[in-house]
Amino acid sequence: MTPLTLSQASGVPFWRQIHDQLADRIRAGTLAPGEALPSVRALAAELAVSVITTKKAYEELVRWLAEGAAGAGDVRVGGRRRGGARGAGGRSRAGAGGVGGPGAGG
């Protein structure tokens, strides 16, 4: 992946700059579906920012553009979650739609 660039002079929070640059790459097809992004810690080290900053950027990507593996420390562009996100029978642990409440498996 081509390195991201951050500008303190822009006045835009670093997490937003990271999010926007990755989102632009996803929309442009530079990042293919299923392609792994750097881990939160690796990207934080590469950009010399806090893990909290990269985690916030990734959380926003997960929310709007991507699908991530909760608690696994990685994010994948589109595609399926990685790791043990599904229980027996292929159902989401939290039930239908991955949200607890009426209709949730259990």
Steps between C-alpha positions, in 0.01 A plus 500: 500500500627846412580694819243745632599860562382709793506876530484667839466838323171395336309528826325169422536241777746224414235229538285679241795537260572127530133412455458728198812375323406135553139567398620670182716195419208265561268704277764523228559125511863541607416279799330186374217319682647259755837674504639532852586845628797547733426418863404789727837481673703469179328799341538705819873425505538574127325839534645583843154548652326335792325166474184681612524720189527210257234303688256792464573521125444126457181507708359760266604292198331196649191703565471654154708313242653179619436191705734425790568216738400635840771449756735332253705814438463489124278655239422363156358695212151364422467123495449288807610535857813316597526276803227359724226748424244223444382233738374149433280464197645811337280735700630824642570472874261786568221351288339633184670808367771484763287698745347369820130542569186344356587215270855472632622142515576345830 
